[in-house]
């Protein structure tokens, strides 16, 4: 199991309805594994609580994905928290 700490979030949808969220999170594992950071899509119920779905969130359209990414970029947090990817680290080492 893991505990998820949400650092950033953007949403699509009306306030009193189901809302699709895009989040930047830290996953804290209770089995001794080191914590990890990453993005996730998740639904919020009309009451504001999260609808966990065993790692899956149905995304109605590609347009919704792009809209959420655009909102995160507008808010200034898309990619700003990321560590360099393994590919970027390899590219830097070969220079």
N, C-alpha and C positions, 0 to 999 in steps of 0.2 A: 504494500500500500504506500501511498504518498500523500503528502500535504502539499497543496498548491498555494503559493503566495502570488497574487496578482499585483503587478507593478503599474501596468498601463492597460487601458481598455478604450475601445471605440465600439459603437453599436449602431445597428440599423433597425428601424421599426418604430412603432408608436409606443409611448410610455406605458400604457395600460394593456399592452398586447405582448405576444412573444417577440423577443428581440434577439437577432443574431449578433454575437459579440466576437471581436478579435482582440486577443490579449497577449501581452508580454508577461511571462510568469517565471517563477522559480519553483522547481519541483524538488521537494524535500522528502527523501525516502527513509522509511523506518527500518530498513534491513541493512543499514550500514553503508550503502552506496553513497558516493558523493552527490551533492545536489547538482541539478542541471537547470539551465535556463533555456527558454524557447518560447515560441509562439503557439497559440491554439485558437481554434474556433469553438465556440460553445454557445448554447442558447440560454437566455434568461426567460423565466416564466413571467406571466403578467404581474405576479406579486414581487418580482425583483430577484427571486432566488435562482440559483443556477440549476440547469438540467444536465447533470453529467450523464454521458452515454457510452461508457466503456471506451473512451478514446475516440469516439466518432461523433461528428455533428453533421447532419444533413445540410448541405448548402444549396439553396434553390437554384442559383445561377452563377455563372462566371462573373457576371456584372456585379453581383453582391460581393464577391471576393475583391474585385478591383475597387469597388466603392469603399470597402473597409480598409484596404491598403492605402488608398488615397487619403482617407480620414486620419489614419495613423501618421502618414507622412506630413499632412497639414499640421497635426498636433506636435510634430517634431520628434517622435520617438521611434519611428520605423527605422530599423537597422542601427540606431545610435547606441544601443546597449550591447550589441553583439560583440563577441570575441571574434578575432580573425578565424576564418574557416580553415580547415586543414589544407585546402587547395591554396589559399592565399599564403599560408605559412610555407608551403613547399615552393611556391613561386618566389617568395622573398629569400628563401635559403639558396635558390639557384642563381640569384643575382650576383 
